[in-house]
Amino acid sequence: MNAVSDIKDRIRPKHCADHLHAGQTTSGVYTIFLQADDQTGQAVYCDMETDGGGWTVSESIAPGGRL
């Protein structure tokens, strides 16, 4: 393993702002790691355009809920 890939393996973004600060400026699906021991991460939509960007977009619908 080289130094660059070793560093990339250690960077574990906790929210979309971490991706934004790392230079990701396109809105889309990114992986964040909510827990320190999380090995796979969670796919979330990051809004990198609204009000400066770095927003983690979340949605939840209760069972039987309507849109």
HTML snippet that shows the backbone in 3Dmol.js (N, CA, C, O; Angstrom):
<script src="https://3Dmol.org/build/3Dmol-min.js"></script>
<div id="view" style="width:600px;height:400px;position:relative"></div>
<script>
const pdb = `
ATOM      1  N   MET A   1       0.848  -1.177   0.000  1.00  0.00           N
ATOM      2  CA  MET A   1       0.000   0.000   0.000  1.00  0.00           C
ATOM      3  C   MET A   1       0.893   1.240   0.000  1.00  0.00           C
ATOM      4  O   MET A   1       1.867   1.308   0.750  1.00  0.00           O
ATOM      5  N   ASN A   2       0.564   2.210  -0.835  1.00  0.00           N
ATOM      6  CA  ASN A   2       1.367   3.431  -0.853  1.00  0.00           C
ATOM      7  C   ASN A   2       0.790   4.472   0.103  1.00  0.00           C
ATOM      8  O   ASN A   2      -0.298   4.287   0.648  1.00  0.00           O
ATOM      9  N   ALA A   3       1.511   5.548   0.299  1.00  0.00           N
ATOM     10  CA  ALA A   3       1.119   6.568   1.282  1.00  0.00           C
ATOM     11  C   ALA A   3      -0.219   7.221   0.943  1.00  0.00           C
ATOM     12  O   ALA A   3      -1.014   7.496   1.842  1.00  0.00           O
ATOM     13  N   VAL A   4      -0.481   7.472  -0.343  1.00  0.00           N
ATOM     14  CA  VAL A   4      -1.727   8.126  -0.731  1.00  0.00           C
ATOM     15  C   VAL A   4      -2.920   7.235  -0.427  1.00  0.00           C
ATOM     16  O   VAL A   4      -3.893   7.705   0.161  1.00  0.00           O
ATOM     17  N   SER A   5      -2.876   5.968  -0.808  1.00  0.00           N
ATOM     18  CA  SER A   5      -4.008   5.087  -0.534  1.00  0.00           C
ATOM     19  C   SER A   5      -4.160   4.844   0.958  1.00  0.00           C
ATOM     20  O   SER A   5      -5.280   4.656   1.434  1.00  0.00           O
ATOM     21  N   ASP A   6      -3.063   4.844   1.712  1.00  0.00           N
ATOM     22  CA  ASP A   6      -3.134   4.687   3.163  1.00  0.00           C
ATOM     23  C   ASP A   6      -3.882   5.865   3.784  1.00  0.00           C
ATOM     24  O   ASP A   6      -4.707   5.669   4.676  1.00  0.00           O
ATOM     25  N   ILE A   7      -3.606   7.074   3.327  1.00  0.00           N
ATOM     26  CA  ILE A   7      -4.294   8.259   3.837  1.00  0.00           C
ATOM     27  C   ILE A   7      -5.768   8.226   3.450  1.00  0.00           C
ATOM     28  O   ILE A   7      -6.628   8.539   4.274  1.00  0.00           O
ATOM     29  N   LYS A   8      -6.071   7.852   2.211  1.00  0.00           N
ATOM     30  CA  LYS A   8      -7.462   7.778   1.777  1.00  0.00           C
ATOM     31  C   LYS A   8      -8.248   6.781   2.615  1.00  0.00           C
ATOM     32  O   LYS A   8      -9.421   7.015   2.907  1.00  0.00           O
ATOM     33  N   ASP A   9      -7.622   5.668   3.011  1.00  0.00           N
ATOM     34  CA  ASP A   9      -8.295   4.682   3.843  1.00  0.00           C
ATOM     35  C   ASP A   9      -8.611   5.233   5.227  1.00  0.00           C
ATOM     36  O   ASP A   9      -9.557   4.778   5.870  1.00  0.00           O
ATOM     37  N   ARG A  10      -7.845   6.193   5.687  1.00  0.00           N
ATOM     38  CA  ARG A  10      -8.051   6.760   7.023  1.00  0.00           C
ATOM     39  C   ARG A  10      -9.062   7.896   7.042  1.00  0.00           C
ATOM     40  O   ARG A  10      -9.613   8.210   8.097  1.00  0.00           O
ATOM     41  N   ILE A  11      -9.316   8.514   5.898  1.00  0.00           N
ATOM     42  CA  ILE A  11     -10.272   9.615   5.835  1.00  0.00           C
ATOM     43  C   ILE A  11     -11.673   9.020   5.809  1.00  0.00           C
ATOM     44  O   ILE A  11     -12.041   8.291   4.888  1.00  0.00           O
ATOM     45  N   ARG A  12     -12.438   9.344   6.833  1.00  0.00           N
ATOM     46  CA  ARG A  12     -13.787   8.800   6.952  1.00  0.00           C
ATOM     47  C   ARG A  12     -14.757   9.963   7.165  1.00  0.00           C
ATOM     48  O   ARG A  12     -14.996  10.360   8.305  1.00  0.00           O
ATOM     49  N   PRO A  13     -15.318  10.514   6.086  1.00  0.00           N
ATOM     50  CA  PRO A  13     -16.219  11.658   6.221  1.00  0.00           C
ATOM     51  C   PRO A  13     -17.437  11.320   7.069  1.00  0.00           C
ATOM     52  O   PRO A  13     -18.061  10.273   6.895  1.00  0.00           O
ATOM     53  N   LYS A  14     -17.764  12.225   7.991  1.00  0.00           N
ATOM     54  CA  LYS A  14     -18.918  12.024   8.868  1.00  0.00           C
ATOM     55  C   LYS A  14     -20.166  12.710   8.326  1.00  0.00           C
ATOM     56  O   LYS A  14     -21.282  12.385   8.732  1.00  0.00           O
ATOM     57  N   HIS A  15     -19.983  13.649   7.417  1.00  0.00           N
ATOM     58  CA  HIS A  15     -21.111  14.369   6.831  1.00  0.00           C
ATOM     59  C   HIS A  15     -20.672  14.969   5.496  1.00  0.00           C
ATOM     60  O   HIS A  15     -19.495  14.932   5.139  1.00  0.00           O
ATOM     61  N   CYS A  16     -21.625  15.512   4.783  1.00  0.00           N
ATOM     62  CA  CYS A  16     -21.340  16.038   3.444  1.00  0.00           C
ATOM     63  C   CYS A  16     -20.363  17.205   3.460  1.00  0.00           C
ATOM     64  O   CYS A  16     -19.632  17.405   2.490  1.00  0.00           O
ATOM     65  N   ALA A  17     -20.337  17.972   4.530  1.00  0.00           N
ATOM     66  CA  ALA A  17     -19.393  19.091   4.608  1.00  0.00           C
ATOM     67  C   ALA A  17     -17.955  18.587   4.524  1.00  0.00           C
ATOM     68  O   ALA A  17     -17.093  19.275   3.978  1.00  0.00           O
ATOM     69  N   ASP A  18     -17.686  17.394   5.057  1.00  0.00           N
ATOM     70  CA  ASP A  18     -16.341  16.819   4.941  1.00  0.00           C
ATOM     71  C   ASP A  18     -15.986  16.570   3.478  1.00  0.00           C
ATOM     72  O   ASP A  18     -14.859  16.830   3.058  1.00  0.00           O
ATOM     73  N   HIS A  19     -16.945  16.068   2.703  1.00  0.00           N
ATOM     74  CA  HIS A  19     -16.711  15.855   1.266  1.00  0.00           C
ATOM     75  C   HIS A  19     -16.481  17.196   0.567  1.00  0.00           C
ATOM     76  O   HIS A  19     -15.603  17.312  -0.288  1.00  0.00           O
ATOM     77  N   LEU A  20     -17.273  18.208   0.934  1.00  0.00           N
ATOM     78  CA  LEU A  20     -17.124  19.530   0.329  1.00  0.00           C
ATOM     79  C   LEU A  20     -15.736  20.095   0.618  1.00  0.00           C
ATOM     80  O   LEU A  20     -15.084  20.630  -0.279  1.00  0.00           O
ATOM     81  N   HIS A  21     -15.287  19.981   1.852  1.00  0.00           N
ATOM     82  CA  HIS A  21     -13.962  20.495   2.223  1.00  0.00           C
ATOM     83  C   HIS A  21     -12.833  19.718   1.552  1.00  0.00           C
ATOM     84  O   HIS A  21     -11.717  20.219   1.422  1.00  0.00           O
ATOM     85  N   ALA A  22     -13.134  18.478   1.122  1.00  0.00           N
ATOM     86  CA  ALA A  22     -12.139  17.668   0.416  1.00  0.00           C
ATOM     87  C   ALA A  22     -12.141  17.949  -1.089  1.00  0.00           C
ATOM     88  O   ALA A  22     -11.394  17.325  -1.841  1.00  0.00           O
ATOM     89  N   GLY A  23     -12.993  18.901  -1.527  1.00  0.00           N
ATOM     90  CA  GLY A  23     -12.979  19.293  -2.927  1.00  0.00           C
ATOM     91  C   GLY A  23     -14.099  18.736  -3.779  1.00  0.00           C
ATOM     92  O   GLY A  23     -14.135  18.993  -4.983  1.00  0.00           O
ATOM     93  N   GLN A  24     -15.019  17.975  -3.190  1.00  0.00           N
ATOM     94  CA  GLN A  24     -16.153  17.447  -3.946  1.00  0.00           C
ATOM     95  C   GLN A  24     -17.209  18.539  -4.043  1.00  0.00           C
ATOM     96  O   GLN A  24     -17.798  18.911  -3.028  1.00  0.00           O
ATOM     97  N   THR A  25     -17.459  19.057  -5.234  1.00  0.00           N
ATOM     98  CA  THR A  25     -18.367  20.194  -5.388  1.00  0.00           C
ATOM     99  C   THR A  25     -19.616  19.879  -6.205  1.00  0.00           C
ATOM    100  O   THR A  25     -20.412  20.775  -6.484  1.00  0.00           O
ATOM    101  N   THR A  26     -19.794  18.633  -6.586  1.00  0.00           N
ATOM    102  CA  THR A  26     -20.956  18.224  -7.364  1.00  0.00           C
ATOM    103  C   THR A  26     -21.963  17.531  -6.460  1.00  0.00           C
ATOM    104  O   THR A  26     -21.602  16.614  -5.721  1.00  0.00           O
ATOM    105  N   SER A  27     -23.224  17.955  -6.508  1.00  0.00           N
ATOM    106  CA  SER A  27     -24.267  17.295  -5.731  1.00  0.00           C
ATOM    107  C   SER A  27     -24.431  15.865  -6.211  1.00  0.00           C
ATOM    108  O   SER A  27     -24.315  15.589  -7.405  1.00  0.00           O
ATOM    109  N   GLY A  28     -24.700  14.961  -5.288  1.00  0.00           N
ATOM    110  CA  GLY A  28     -24.893  13.564  -5.647  1.00  0.00           C
ATOM    111  C   GLY A  28     -24.795  12.669  -4.431  1.00  0.00           C
ATOM    112  O   GLY A  28     -24.812  13.142  -3.294  1.00  0.00           O
ATOM    113  N   VAL A  29     -24.692  11.376  -4.674  1.00  0.00           N
ATOM    114  CA  VAL A  29     -24.635  10.381  -3.603  1.00  0.00           C
ATOM    115  C   VAL A  29     -23.183  10.173  -3.182  1.00  0.00           C
ATOM    116  O   VAL A  29     -22.308   9.927  -4.012  1.00  0.00           O
ATOM    117  N   TYR A  30     -22.951  10.278  -1.888  1.00  0.00           N
ATOM    118  CA  TYR A  30     -21.632  10.090  -1.292  1.00  0.00           C
ATOM    119  C   TYR A  30     -21.762   9.144  -0.106  1.00  0.00           C
ATOM    120  O   TYR A  30     -22.862   8.920   0.399  1.00  0.00           O
ATOM    121  N   THR A  31     -20.644   8.593   0.333  1.00  0.00           N
ATOM    122  CA  THR A  31     -20.631   7.717   1.500  1.00  0.00           C
ATOM    123  C   THR A  31     -20.140   8.488   2.710  1.00  0.00           C
ATOM    124  O   THR A  31     -19.114   9.167   2.657  1.00  0.00           O
ATOM    125  N   ILE A  32     -20.895   8.376   3.819  1.00  0.00           N
ATOM    126  CA  ILE A  32     -20.461   8.945   5.089  1.00  0.00           C
ATOM    127  C   ILE A  32     -20.406   7.822   6.119  1.00  0.00           C
ATOM    128  O   ILE A  32     -21.057   6.789   5.959  1.00  0.00           O
ATOM    129  N   PHE A  33     -19.635   8.030   7.163  1.00  0.00           N
ATOM    130  CA  PHE A  33     -19.450   7.038   8.213  1.00  0.00           C
ATOM    131  C   PHE A  33     -19.954   7.630   9.523  1.00  0.00           C
ATOM    132  O   PHE A  33     -19.315   8.503  10.109  1.00  0.00           O
ATOM    133  N   LEU A  34     -21.110   7.142   9.976  1.00  0.00           N
ATOM    134  CA  LEU A  34     -21.764   7.723  11.143  1.00  0.00           C
ATOM    135  C   LEU A  34     -21.148   7.262  12.458  1.00  0.00           C
ATOM    136  O   LEU A  34     -21.188   7.993  13.447  1.00  0.00           O
ATOM    137  N   GLN A  35     -20.586   6.073  12.482  1.00  0.00           N
ATOM    138  CA  GLN A  35     -20.000   5.513  13.702  1.00  0.00           C
ATOM    139  C   GLN A  35     -18.520   5.242  13.470  1.00  0.00           C
ATOM    140  O   GLN A  35     -18.102   4.974  12.343  1.00  0.00           O
ATOM    141  N   ALA A  36     -17.737   5.311  14.527  1.00  0.00           N
ATOM    142  CA  ALA A  36     -16.290   5.092  14.416  1.00  0.00           C
ATOM    143  C   ALA A  36     -15.958   3.693  13.904  1.00  0.00           C
ATOM    144  O   ALA A  36     -14.965   3.511  13.199  1.00  0.00           O
ATOM    145  N   ASP A  37     -16.785   2.702  14.254  1.00  0.00           N
ATOM    146  CA  ASP A  37     -16.505   1.321  13.858  1.00  0.00           C
ATOM    147  C   ASP A  37     -17.239   0.905  12.582  1.00  0.00           C
ATOM    148  O   ASP A  37     -17.206  -0.267  12.206  1.00  0.00           O
ATOM    149  N   ASP A  38     -17.889   1.839  11.924  1.00  0.00           N
ATOM    150  CA  ASP A  38     -18.624   1.564  10.688  1.00  0.00           C
ATOM    151  C   ASP A  38     -17.630   1.243   9.576  1.00  0.00           C
ATOM    152  O   ASP A  38     -16.770   2.062   9.253  1.00  0.00           O
ATOM    153  N   GLN A  39     -17.744   0.067   8.999  1.00  0.00           N
ATOM    154  CA  GLN A  39     -16.816  -0.359   7.951  1.00  0.00           C
ATOM    155  C   GLN A  39     -17.333  -0.095   6.542  1.00  0.00           C
ATOM    156  O   GLN A  39     -16.539   0.030   5.610  1.00  0.00           O
ATOM    157  N   THR A  40     -18.652  -0.008   6.372  1.00  0.00           N
ATOM    158  CA  THR A  40     -19.208   0.135   5.027  1.00  0.00           C
ATOM    159  C   THR A  40     -19.736   1.531   4.736  1.00  0.00           C
ATOM    160  O   THR A  40     -19.803   1.929   3.574  1.00  0.00           O
ATOM    161  N   GLY A  41     -20.109   2.276   5.755  1.00  0.00           N
ATOM    162  CA  GLY A  41     -20.637   3.614   5.554  1.00  0.00           C
ATOM    163  C   GLY A  41     -22.089   3.603   5.116  1.00  0.00           C
ATOM    164  O   GLY A  41     -22.692   2.547   4.922  1.00  0.00           O
ATOM    165  N   GLN A  42     -22.635   4.796   4.966  1.00  0.00           N
ATOM    166  CA  GLN A  42     -24.029   4.987   4.582  1.00  0.00           C
ATOM    167  C   GLN A  42     -24.063   5.885   3.358  1.00  0.00           C
ATOM    168  O   GLN A  42     -23.449   6.952   3.348  1.00  0.00           O
ATOM    169  N   ALA A  43     -24.778   5.457   2.329  1.00  0.00           N
ATOM    170  CA  ALA A  43     -24.925   6.287   1.133  1.00  0.00           C
ATOM    171  C   ALA A  43     -25.964   7.368   1.417  1.00  0.00           C
ATOM    172  O   ALA A  43     -27.083   7.066   1.831  1.00  0.00           O
ATOM    173  N   VAL A  44     -25.591   8.631   1.192  1.00  0.00           N
ATOM    174  CA  VAL A  44     -26.498   9.757   1.398  1.00  0.00           C
ATOM    175  C   VAL A  44     -26.397  10.695   0.204  1.00  0.00           C
ATOM    176  O   VAL A  44     -25.416  10.671  -0.539  1.00  0.00           O
ATOM    177  N   TYR A  45     -27.413  11.512   0.032  1.00  0.00           N
ATOM    178  CA  TYR A  45     -27.371  12.529  -1.014  1.00  0.00           C
ATOM    179  C   TYR A  45     -26.798  13.802  -0.417  1.00  0.00           C
ATOM    180  O   TYR A  45     -27.263  14.274   0.621  1.00  0.00           O
ATOM    181  N   CYS A  46     -25.791  14.355  -1.072  1.00  0.00           N
ATOM    182  CA  CYS A  46     -25.164  15.597  -0.625  1.00  0.00           C
ATOM    183  C   CYS A  46     -25.504  16.723  -1.593  1.00  0.00           C
ATOM    184  O   CYS A  46     -25.254  16.626  -2.794  1.00  0.00           O
ATOM    185  N   ASP A  47     -26.078  17.792  -1.048  1.00  0.00           N
ATOM    186  CA  ASP A  47     -26.372  18.993  -1.824  1.00  0.00           C
ATOM    187  C   ASP A  47     -25.165  19.910  -1.694  1.00  0.00           C
ATOM    188  O   ASP A  47     -24.922  20.482  -0.632  1.00  0.00           O
ATOM    189  N   MET A  48     -24.417  20.047  -2.772  1.00  0.00           N
ATOM    190  CA  MET A  48     -23.191  20.839  -2.760  1.00  0.00           C
ATOM    191  C   MET A  48     -23.388  22.232  -3.360  1.00  0.00           C
ATOM    192  O   MET A  48     -22.413  22.941  -3.611  1.00  0.00           O
ATOM    193  N   GLU A  49     -24.646  22.627  -3.593  1.00  0.00           N
ATOM    194  CA  GLU A  49     -24.910  23.901  -4.257  1.00  0.00           C
ATOM    195  C   GLU A  49     -25.693  24.893  -3.407  1.00  0.00           C
ATOM    196  O   GLU A  49     -25.407  26.090  -3.449  1.00  0.00           O
ATOM    197  N   THR A  50     -26.667  24.432  -2.641  1.00  0.00           N
ATOM    198  CA  THR A  50     -27.530  25.324  -1.878  1.00  0.00           C
ATOM    199  C   THR A  50     -26.782  25.983  -0.729  1.00  0.00           C
ATOM    200  O   THR A  50     -26.148  25.305   0.079  1.00  0.00           O
ATOM    201  N   ASP A  51     -26.859  27.305  -0.659  1.00  0.00           N
ATOM    202  CA  ASP A  51     -26.333  28.071   0.480  1.00  0.00           C
ATOM    203  C   ASP A  51     -24.916  27.669   0.878  1.00  0.00           C
ATOM    204  O   ASP A  51     -24.623  27.484   2.059  1.00  0.00           O
ATOM    205  N   GLY A  52     -24.048  27.538  -0.107  1.00  0.00           N
ATOM    206  CA  GLY A  52     -22.649  27.215   0.174  1.00  0.00           C
ATOM    207  C   GLY A  52     -22.308  25.739   0.105  1.00  0.00           C
ATOM    208  O   GLY A  52     -21.131  25.378   0.103  1.00  0.00           O
ATOM    209  N   GLY A  53     -23.318  24.879   0.050  1.00  0.00           N
ATOM    210  CA  GLY A  53     -23.088  23.441  -0.103  1.00  0.00           C
ATOM    211  C   GLY A  53     -22.712  22.720   1.171  1.00  0.00           C
ATOM    212  O   GLY A  53     -22.600  23.320   2.240  1.00  0.00           O
ATOM    213  N   GLY A  54     -22.520  21.410   1.033  1.00  0.00           N
ATOM    214  CA  GLY A  54     -22.132  20.569   2.153  1.00  0.00           C
ATOM    215  C   GLY A  54     -23.296  20.047   2.970  1.00  0.00           C
ATOM    216  O   GLY A  54     -23.109  19.613   4.106  1.00  0.00           O
ATOM    217  N   TRP A  55     -24.500  20.081   2.407  1.00  0.00           N
ATOM    218  CA  TRP A  55     -25.691  19.664   3.136  1.00  0.00           C
ATOM    219  C   TRP A  55     -25.971  18.179   2.953  1.00  0.00           C
ATOM    220  O   TRP A  55     -25.962  17.669   1.833  1.00  0.00           O
ATOM    221  N   THR A  56     -26.220  17.491   4.061  1.00  0.00           N
ATOM    222  CA  THR A  56     -26.622  16.090   4.029  1.00  0.00           C
ATOM    223  C   THR A  56     -28.139  16.056   3.954  1.00  0.00           C
ATOM    224  O   THR A  56     -28.820  16.555   4.851  1.00  0.00           O
ATOM    225  N   VAL A  57     -28.673  15.468   2.885  1.00  0.00           N
ATOM    226  CA  VAL A  57     -30.115  15.420   2.681  1.00  0.00           C
ATOM    227  C   VAL A  57     -30.635  14.092   3.205  1.00  0.00           C
ATOM    228  O   VAL A  57     -30.137  13.025   2.847  1.00  0.00           O
ATOM    229  N   SER A  58     -31.649  14.180   4.061  1.00  0.00           N
ATOM    230  CA  SER A  58     -32.211  12.988   4.692  1.00  0.00           C
ATOM    231  C   SER A  58     -33.722  13.010   4.534  1.00  0.00           C
ATOM    232  O   SER A  58     -34.346  14.071   4.531  1.00  0.00           O
ATOM    233  N   GLU A  59     -34.295  11.834   4.405  1.00  0.00           N
ATOM    234  CA  GLU A  59     -35.744  11.731   4.279  1.00  0.00           C
ATOM    235  C   GLU A  59     -36.211  10.519   5.054  1.00  0.00           C
ATOM    236  O   GLU A  59     -35.561   9.474   5.047  1.00  0.00           O
ATOM    237  N   SER A  60     -37.328  10.664   5.713  1.00  0.00           N
ATOM    238  CA  SER A  60     -37.899   9.548   6.457  1.00  0.00           C
ATOM    239  C   SER A  60     -39.410   9.592   6.300  1.00  0.00           C
ATOM    240  O   SER A  60     -40.034  10.642   6.448  1.00  0.00           O
ATOM    241  N   ILE A  61     -39.983   8.448   6.000  1.00  0.00           N
ATOM    242  CA  ILE A  61     -41.432   8.343   5.880  1.00  0.00           C
ATOM    243  C   ILE A  61     -41.892   7.276   6.860  1.00  0.00           C
ATOM    244  O   ILE A  61     -41.421   6.139   6.817  1.00  0.00           O
ATOM    245  N   ALA A  62     -42.806   7.643   7.735  1.00  0.00           N
ATOM    246  CA  ALA A  62     -43.335   6.696   8.717  1.00  0.00           C
ATOM    247  C   ALA A  62     -44.189   5.655   8.001  1.00  0.00           C
ATOM    248  O   ALA A  62     -44.793   5.950   6.970  1.00  0.00           O
ATOM    249  N   PRO A  63     -44.241   4.430   8.548  1.00  0.00           N
ATOM    250  CA  PRO A  63     -45.107   3.411   7.948  1.00  0.00           C
ATOM    251  C   PRO A  63     -46.534   3.950   7.811  1.00  0.00           C
ATOM    252  O   PRO A  63     -47.091   4.504   8.759  1.00  0.00           O
ATOM    253  N   GLY A  64     -47.103   3.787   6.652  1.00  0.00           N
ATOM    254  CA  GLY A  64     -48.447   4.279   6.396  1.00  0.00           C
ATOM    255  C   GLY A  64     -48.482   5.762   6.076  1.00  0.00           C
ATOM    256  O   GLY A  64     -49.551   6.323   5.833  1.00  0.00           O
ATOM    257  N   GLY A  65     -47.317   6.399   6.073  1.00  0.00           N
ATOM    258  CA  GLY A  65     -47.250   7.833   5.791  1.00  0.00           C
ATOM    259  C   GLY A  65     -47.480   8.115   4.324  1.00  0.00           C
ATOM    260  O   GLY A  65     -47.336   7.233   3.477  1.00  0.00           O
ATOM    261  N   ARG A  66     -47.834   9.339   4.033  1.00  0.00           N
ATOM    262  CA  ARG A  66     -48.071   9.751   2.654  1.00  0.00           C
ATOM    263  C   ARG A  66     -47.184  10.932   2.325  1.00  0.00           C
ATOM    264  O   ARG A  66     -46.802  11.712   3.198  1.00  0.00           O
ATOM    265  N   LEU A  67     -46.870  11.046   1.071  1.00  0.00           N
ATOM    266  CA  LEU A  67     -46.115  12.211   0.601  1.00  0.00           C
ATOM    267  C   LEU A  67     -47.060  13.296   0.185  1.00  0.00           C
ATOM    268  O   LEU A  67     -46.623  14.364  -0.243  1.00  0.00           O
TER     269      LEU A  67
END
`;
const viewer = $3Dmol.createViewer("view");
viewer.addModel(pdb, "pdb");
viewer.setStyle({}, {cartoon: {color: "spectrum"}});
viewer.zoomTo();
viewer.render();
</script>
